């Protein structure tokens, strides 16, 4: 069983909502990046407890838990990998009142033979705006170009008031 299959099975068993984000999610929506990272978003802070990951389903996978501090925009990140040479899977523990809606709006797709929820293009943009890096701005432009930019932009605009001021400013700069 792949790490992705094992982690999604464990999250499902714990009834933890999740969605694929990052480069793999962008690829689902038609944007190719040089990286093939696997990133899942959750809001369940119980994932940051070692006991959450005590499961035979993960086999000998290494689970590294990094909790965010009070000022961190993330509650934490859990990095899971089968071996040093294998591609890691990062489980991003989001925080903020707008993040659970990202999980609710996610739509199923198949990745590496695993059926799982994938964040929508507009929600990927919201996450990128929240992160606010230079690569994120490029990713946003690519997501808009790959889909119905008017519909995606309207969906972003509806949710934008829930994001921090810096995210709203970045959106205005990108949209001109």
Backbone as JSON, one array per atom type, in Angstrom:
{
  "sequence": "XXXXXXXXXXXXXXXXXXXXXXXXXXXXXXXXXXXXXXXXXXXXXXXXXXXXXXXXXXXXXXXXXXXXXXXXXXXXXXXXXXXXXXXXXXXXXXXXXXXXXXXXXXXXXXXXXXXXXXXXXXXXXXXXXXXXXXXXXXXXXXXXXXXXXXXXXXXXXXXXXXXXXXXXXXXXXXXX",
  "N": [[0.85, -1.18, 0.0], [0.58, 2.2, -0.84], [2.06, 5.2, 0.58], [0.32, 7.37, 0.34], [-2.18, 6.04, 0.03], [-2.27, 4.66, 2.49], [-2.22, 6.77, 4.37], [-4.54, 8.24, 3.67], [-6.44, 6.27, 4.22], [-6.09, 6.01, 6.99], [-6.76, 8.61, 7.88], [-9.43, 8.65, 7.08], [-10.43, 6.55, 8.67], [-10.18, 7.74, 11.16], [-12.06, 9.64, 10.89], [-11.34, 12.14, 9.93], [-11.58, 14.98, 8.08], [-10.18, 15.77, 4.91], [-8.17, 17.13, 2.23], [-6.58, 17.05, -0.94], [-3.95, 19.21, -1.72], [-1.68, 21.7, -3.05], [1.01, 20.94, -5.43], [0.19, 18.49, -6.67], [-2.6, 18.69, -6.57], [-2.91, 20.96, -8.13], [-2.13, 19.9, -10.57], [-4.26, 18.19, -11.1], [-6.1, 20.07, -11.83], [-5.09, 20.98, -14.2], [-2.64, 22.36, -14.19], [0.72, 22.15, -14.53], [3.58, 21.47, -12.6], [7.08, 21.59, -11.74], [7.59, 20.08, -9.53], [6.42, 17.19, -7.74], [5.11, 17.02, -5.37], [3.22, 15.65, -2.65], [0.62, 16.86, -0.88], [-1.57, 17.11, 1.8], [-4.41, 18.66, 3.21], [-5.69, 19.3, 6.42], [-7.79, 20.05, 9.28], [-7.92, 19.08, 11.76], [-6.5, 19.1, 14.79], [-5.74, 16.99, 16.32], [-4.21, 15.37, 14.79], [-1.66, 16.16, 15.24], [-0.76, 14.79, 17.38], [1.25, 12.18, 18.61], [0.06, 9.72, 19.15], [-2.03, 9.55, 17.32], [-0.94, 8.53, 15.02], [-0.19, 5.93, 15.48], [-0.34, 3.16, 13.99], [-0.75, 0.14, 12.25], [-1.19, 0.29, 9.57], [0.49, 2.15, 8.42], [2.87, 0.9, 8.32], [6.35, 0.76, 8.28], [6.75, 3.45, 7.96], [8.19, 6.69, 8.34], [7.2, 9.15, 10.58], [7.13, 12.47, 11.05], [6.43, 14.98, 13.23], [5.62, 18.35, 13.31], [4.74, 20.88, 15.2], [3.11, 24.01, 14.92], [3.79, 27.31, 16.22], [2.07, 29.76, 18.3], [1.95, 32.09, 16.72], [2.24, 31.14, 14.18], [0.95, 30.62, 10.9], [0.0, 28.12, 10.37], [-1.27, 25.25, 12.1], [0.38, 23.15, 12.25], [2.66, 20.74, 10.7], [2.83, 17.52, 9.37], [5.15, 15.26, 8.33], [5.41, 12.51, 6.29], [7.08, 9.64, 5.31], [8.13, 6.79, 3.42], [10.78, 5.94, 3.17], [14.14, 7.27, 3.29], [14.79, 7.86, 0.67], [12.37, 8.08, -0.59], [9.48, 9.85, -1.9], [8.14, 12.4, 0.11], [5.06, 12.73, 1.96], [3.23, 15.45, 2.88], [1.28, 16.47, 5.53], [-0.69, 19.05, 6.08], [-1.7, 20.99, 8.71], [-4.15, 23.06, 8.91], [-5.26, 26.32, 10.04], [-7.71, 28.66, 11.1], [-10.79, 30.35, 10.53], [-11.85, 30.07, 7.96], [-10.78, 27.84, 6.73], [-11.97, 25.18, 7.15], [-14.1, 25.2, 5.3], [-12.83, 24.92, 2.86], [-12.22, 22.22, 2.83], [-14.8, 21.19, 2.8], [-15.72, 21.95, 0.29], [-14.17, 20.5, -1.47], [-13.6, 18.2, -4.17], [-13.9, 14.86, -5.37], [-11.22, 12.99, -6.85], [-8.96, 10.88, -8.69], [-5.81, 9.92, -7.63], [-2.71, 8.54, -8.08], [-3.92, 6.02, -8.06], [-5.62, 6.23, -5.92], [-8.66, 7.26, -4.63], [-9.64, 10.42, -3.7], [-10.52, 13.49, -1.93], [-10.08, 16.62, -3.59], [-8.87, 19.89, -3.43], [-10.66, 22.7, -4.74], [-10.01, 24.79, -7.67], [-10.39, 27.54, -6.97], [-10.19, 27.41, -4.19], [-7.58, 26.46, -3.9], [-6.29, 28.73, -4.79], [-7.05, 30.53, -2.75], [-5.64, 29.37, -0.61], [-3.04, 29.73, -1.56], [-2.93, 32.52, -1.65], [-3.09, 33.03, 1.06], [-0.67, 31.92, 1.91], [1.18, 33.47, 0.47], [3.69, 33.7, -0.96], [6.29, 34.26, -3.53], [6.33, 32.2, -5.46], [3.78, 31.3, -5.03], [2.2, 33.36, -6.09], [2.74, 33.06, -8.83], [1.68, 30.48, -9.19], [-1.03, 31.03, -8.72], [-1.67, 32.66, -10.91], [-1.34, 30.76, -12.94], [-3.33, 28.87, -12.3], [-5.62, 30.41, -12.71], [-5.36, 30.87, -15.46], [-5.62, 28.3, -16.47], [-8.23, 27.52, -16.16], [-11.72, 28.46, -16.03], [-11.4, 31.58, -15.76], [-12.99, 33.78, -14.98], [-15.11, 32.63, -13.49], [-13.65, 31.28, -11.52], [-12.29, 33.44, -10.36], [-14.52, 34.88, -9.36], [-15.42, 33.09, -7.41], [-13.23, 33.13, -5.68], [-13.33, 35.83, -4.89], [-15.72, 35.82, -3.4], [-14.98, 34.47, -1.07], [-12.78, 35.81, -0.14], [-12.97, 37.97, 1.83], [-12.67, 36.66, 4.3], [-10.02, 36.14, 4.61], [-6.68, 37.17, 5.68], [-5.54, 40.64, 5.61], [-3.15, 40.94, 4.1], [-3.34, 38.86, 2.26], [-5.54, 39.65, 0.76], [-4.52, 41.97, -0.39], [-2.49, 40.89, -2.02], [-4.07, 39.49, -3.85], [-5.34, 41.63, -5.14], [-3.1, 42.82, -6.37], [-2.35, 40.79, -8.16], [-4.61, 40.55, -9.77], [-4.72, 43.03, -10.86]],
  "CA": [[0.0, 0.0, 0.0], [1.36, 3.44, -0.91], [1.9, 6.12, 1.71], [-0.92, 8.12, 0.12], [-3.31, 5.16, 0.34], [-2.27, 4.38, 3.92], [-2.58, 7.99, 5.11], [-5.96, 8.54, 3.44], [-7.21, 5.26, 4.96], [-6.01, 6.35, 8.41], [-7.56, 9.82, 8.09], [-10.83, 8.24, 6.96], [-10.76, 5.76, 9.86], [-10.3, 8.7, 12.27], [-13.1, 10.6, 10.49], [-10.7, 13.44, 9.74], [-11.74, 15.5, 6.72], [-8.92, 16.17, 4.3], [-8.2, 17.4, 0.79], [-5.3, 17.2, -1.62], [-3.61, 20.58, -2.09], [-0.32, 21.76, -3.58], [1.32, 20.65, -6.83], [-0.64, 17.39, -7.19], [-3.95, 19.23, -6.78], [-2.84, 21.85, -9.29], [-2.07, 19.04, -11.76], [-5.64, 17.74, -11.35], [-6.8, 21.2, -12.46], [-4.46, 21.34, -15.46], [-1.42, 23.15, -14.05], [1.86, 21.27, -14.28], [4.74, 22.08, -11.94], [8.27, 20.73, -11.75], [7.55, 19.22, -8.35], [5.26, 16.29, -7.66], [4.83, 16.87, -3.94], [1.88, 15.28, -2.2], [0.26, 17.63, 0.3], [-2.97, 17.02, 2.21], [-4.83, 19.67, 4.19], [-6.66, 18.92, 7.45], [-7.89, 21.05, 10.35], [-7.97, 18.32, 13.0], [-5.22, 19.23, 15.49], [-5.38, 15.69, 16.9], [-3.18, 14.81, 13.91], [-0.36, 16.57, 15.77], [-0.44, 13.91, 18.51], [1.93, 10.95, 18.2], [-0.88, 8.6, 19.25], [-2.87, 9.52, 16.13], [-0.22, 7.83, 13.95], [0.14, 4.57, 15.89], [-1.18, 2.31, 13.16], [-0.02, -0.82, 11.43], [-1.41, 0.64, 8.17], [1.62, 2.94, 7.93], [4.06, 0.05, 8.26], [7.55, 1.35, 8.86], [6.9, 4.84, 7.51], [8.65, 7.68, 9.31], [6.23, 10.23, 10.79], [7.76, 13.59, 11.76], [5.4, 15.96, 13.58], [6.13, 19.69, 13.6], [3.65, 21.75, 15.61], [3.34, 25.43, 14.77], [3.59, 28.08, 17.45], [0.87, 30.58, 18.32], [1.98, 33.07, 15.64], [2.36, 30.44, 12.9], [-0.34, 30.53, 10.2], [-0.41, 26.72, 10.37], [-1.21, 24.58, 13.39], [1.53, 22.26, 12.17], [2.87, 19.92, 9.5], [3.29, 16.16, 9.61], [5.82, 14.72, 7.14], [5.39, 11.05, 6.31], [7.81, 9.06, 4.18], [8.45, 5.37, 3.56], [12.22, 5.81, 3.33], [14.86, 8.52, 3.0], [14.8, 8.09, -0.78], [11.01, 8.18, -1.12], [8.79, 11.14, -1.93], [7.36, 12.56, 1.33], [3.7, 13.26, 1.95], [3.08, 16.43, 3.95], [-0.07, 16.71, 6.01], [-0.7, 20.42, 6.57], [-2.8, 21.21, 9.64], [-4.52, 24.46, 8.76], [-6.05, 26.97, 11.08], [-8.44, 29.82, 10.61], [-12.21, 30.02, 10.37], [-12.2, 29.83, 6.56], [-10.15, 26.62, 6.22], [-12.87, 24.02, 7.04], [-14.92, 25.28, 4.08], [-12.01, 24.39, 1.77], [-12.41, 20.77, 2.87], [-16.19, 20.9, 2.42], [-15.93, 22.17, -1.15], [-13.29, 19.62, -2.25], [-14.26, 17.23, -5.05], [-13.11, 13.64, -5.53], [-10.45, 12.66, -8.05], [-8.07, 9.74, -8.44], [-4.38, 10.24, -7.66], [-1.91, 7.34, -7.79], [-4.82, 4.9, -7.79], [-6.37, 6.48, -4.68], [-9.74, 8.24, -4.78], [-9.6, 11.32, -2.55], [-10.99, 14.85, -2.21], [-9.08, 17.57, -4.09], [-9.32, 21.28, -3.3], [-11.06, 23.34, -5.99], [-9.05, 25.83, -8.09], [-10.54, 28.77, -6.18], [-9.66, 27.18, -2.85], [-6.12, 26.45, -4.01], [-5.89, 30.14, -4.86], [-7.16, 31.1, -1.4], [-4.51, 28.86, 0.17], [-1.84, 30.39, -2.08], [-2.99, 33.91, -1.18], [-2.8, 32.98, 2.49], [0.76, 31.66, 2.04], [1.73, 34.76, 0.04], [5.05, 33.72, -1.51], [6.42, 34.59, -4.96], [5.88, 31.01, -6.21], [2.32, 31.25, -4.88], [1.61, 34.3, -7.05], [2.83, 32.41, -10.14], [0.7, 29.39, -9.17], [-2.36, 31.63, -8.84], [-1.84, 33.06, -12.32], [-1.48, 29.54, -13.74], [-4.66, 28.3, -12.02], [-6.6, 31.26, -13.4], [-5.21, 30.67, -16.91], [-5.97, 26.93, -16.84], [-9.66, 27.26, -16.03], [-12.64, 29.57, -16.3], [-10.86, 32.6, -14.84], [-14.06, 34.62, -14.43], [-15.81, 31.86, -12.45], [-12.7, 31.04, -10.43], [-12.11, 34.74, -9.71], [-15.73, 35.2, -8.59], [-15.42, 32.22, -6.23], [-12.21, 33.68, -4.78], [-13.86, 37.1, -4.36], [-16.74, 35.52, -2.38], [-14.35, 33.98, 0.16], [-11.64, 36.66, 0.18], [-13.07, 38.75, 3.07], [-12.29, 35.88, 5.47], [-8.57, 36.02, 4.66], [-5.98, 38.34, 6.22], [-5.35, 41.8, 4.74], [-2.04, 40.71, 3.17], [-3.84, 37.98, 1.19], [-6.41, 40.47, -0.1], [-3.63, 42.86, -1.16], [-1.84, 40.09, -3.05], [-5.09, 39.24, -4.87], [-5.52, 42.87, -5.91], [-1.91, 42.99, -7.22], [-2.39, 39.79, -9.23], [-5.75, 40.83, -10.65], [-4.5, 44.33, -11.5]],
  "C": [[0.89, 1.24, 0.0], [1.14, 4.28, 0.34], [0.61, 6.91, 1.56], [-2.13, 7.28, 0.48], [-3.41, 4.91, 1.84], [-2.72, 5.6, 4.73], [-4.05, 8.33, 4.9], [-6.85, 7.54, 4.16], [-7.24, 5.59, 6.45], [-6.85, 7.59, 8.72], [-9.06, 9.48, 8.04], [-11.28, 7.45, 8.18], [-10.95, 6.66, 11.08], [-11.39, 9.75, 12.02], [-12.56, 12.03, 10.42], [-10.9, 13.86, 8.29], [-10.39, 15.97, 6.2], [-9.15, 16.47, 2.83], [-6.77, 17.5, 0.28], [-5.13, 18.66, -2.0], [-2.24, 20.55, -2.76], [-0.21, 21.35, -5.03], [0.45, 19.55, -7.42], [-2.06, 17.85, -7.45], [-3.97, 20.17, -7.98], [-2.82, 21.04, -10.58], [-3.46, 18.51, -12.12], [-6.4, 18.81, -12.12], [-6.06, 21.75, -13.68], [-3.21, 22.19, -15.39], [-0.28, 22.22, -13.66], [2.99, 22.07, -13.64], [5.88, 21.09, -11.95], [8.28, 19.75, -10.59], [6.31, 18.34, -8.38], [4.92, 16.02, -6.2], [3.4, 16.43, -3.71], [1.63, 16.0, -0.89], [-1.23, 17.44, 0.56], [-3.23, 18.07, 3.26], [-5.85, 19.05, 5.13], [-6.8, 20.1, 8.41], [-7.91, 20.38, 11.72], [-6.61, 18.35, 13.69], [-4.82, 17.94, 16.2], [-4.31, 15.0, 16.06], [-1.77, 15.14, 14.41], [0.07, 15.74, 16.98], [0.19, 12.62, 17.98], [0.97, 9.77, 18.19], [-1.77, 8.46, 18.02], [-2.26, 8.61, 15.06], [0.22, 6.43, 14.33], [-0.78, 3.62, 15.15], [-0.32, 1.38, 12.34], [-0.16, -0.5, 9.94], [-0.24, 1.43, 7.58], [2.91, 2.14, 7.85], [5.23, 0.71, 8.95], [7.78, 2.79, 8.44], [7.34, 5.74, 8.66], [7.63, 8.81, 9.37], [6.91, 11.3, 11.64], [6.72, 14.68, 11.97], [6.06, 17.28, 13.97], [4.94, 20.59, 13.92], [4.05, 23.21, 15.41], [3.18, 26.14, 16.1], [2.36, 28.97, 17.28], [0.81, 31.55, 17.13], [2.06, 32.44, 14.25], [1.0, 30.38, 12.21], [-0.87, 29.1, 10.11], [-0.37, 26.17, 11.79], [-0.03, 23.62, 13.43], [1.6, 21.54, 10.84], [3.38, 18.56, 9.95], [3.89, 15.65, 8.31], [5.92, 13.21, 7.29], [6.14, 10.54, 5.09], [8.16, 7.61, 4.48], [9.93, 5.14, 3.83], [12.86, 7.16, 3.01], [14.8, 8.87, 1.52], [13.41, 8.32, -1.36], [10.46, 9.61, -1.05], [7.98, 11.3, -0.63], [5.93, 12.99, 1.03], [3.62, 14.22, 3.13], [1.61, 16.62, 4.27], [-0.05, 18.07, 6.7], [-1.93, 20.59, 7.46], [-3.1, 22.7, 9.63], [-5.25, 25.01, 9.97], [-6.68, 28.22, 10.49], [-9.87, 29.43, 10.32], [-12.63, 29.68, 8.95], [-11.71, 28.49, 6.04], [-11.1, 25.42, 6.16], [-13.73, 24.03, 5.77], [-14.15, 24.78, 2.86], [-12.21, 22.88, 1.68], [-13.82, 20.39, 2.43], [-16.41, 21.02, 0.92], [-15.09, 21.24, -2.04], [-14.1, 18.58, -3.01], [-13.33, 16.05, -5.31], [-12.42, 13.55, -6.89], [-9.56, 11.47, -7.69], [-6.62, 10.17, -8.65], [-3.64, 8.97, -7.26], [-2.78, 6.15, -7.41], [-5.65, 5.05, -6.54], [-7.43, 7.55, -4.97], [-9.76, 9.1, -3.52], [-10.1, 12.7, -2.94], [-9.82, 15.76, -2.61], [-9.66, 18.97, -3.96], [-9.65, 21.85, -4.68], [-10.01, 24.37, -6.41], [-9.16, 27.1, -7.26], [-10.0, 28.59, -4.77], [-8.14, 27.05, -2.85], [-5.59, 27.87, -4.07], [-5.98, 30.8, -3.49], [-6.0, 30.65, -0.52], [-3.2, 29.52, -0.26], [-1.79, 31.86, -1.64], [-2.62, 33.99, 0.29], [-1.3, 32.78, 2.72], [1.58, 32.88, 1.59], [3.13, 34.81, -0.51], [5.08, 34.04, -3.0], [6.0, 33.41, -5.84], [4.36, 30.91, -6.15], [1.64, 32.18, -5.87], [1.63, 33.7, -8.46], [1.79, 31.29, -10.25], [-0.72, 29.92, -9.37], [-2.64, 32.02, -10.29], [-2.06, 31.84, -13.21], [-2.85, 28.89, -13.53], [-5.75, 29.1, -12.71], [-6.56, 31.01, -14.9], [-5.7, 29.29, -17.35], [-7.47, 26.65, -16.81], [-10.49, 28.45, -16.47], [-12.28, 30.69, -15.33], [-11.93, 33.48, -14.24], [-14.78, 33.9, -13.29], [-14.91, 31.61, -11.25], [-12.49, 32.34, -9.65], [-13.3, 35.13, -8.86], [-15.8, 34.36, -7.32], [-14.39, 32.7, -5.2], [-12.74, 34.94, -4.11], [-14.89, 36.86, -3.25], [-16.1, 35.16, -1.04], [-13.25, 34.9, 0.68], [-11.78, 37.46, 1.48], [-12.65, 37.99, 4.33], [-10.78, 35.77, 5.64], [-7.93, 37.28, 5.23], [-5.78, 39.43, 5.15], [-4.26, 41.56, 3.7], [-2.49, 39.84, 2.0], [-4.72, 38.77, 0.23], [-5.59, 41.42, -0.97], [-2.94, 42.1, -2.29], [-2.83, 39.79, -4.18], [-5.27, 40.46, -5.76], [-4.33, 43.11, -6.85], [-1.95, 42.02, -8.41], [-3.48, 40.13, -10.25], [-5.64, 42.2, -11.33], [-5.49, 45.31, -11.12]]
}
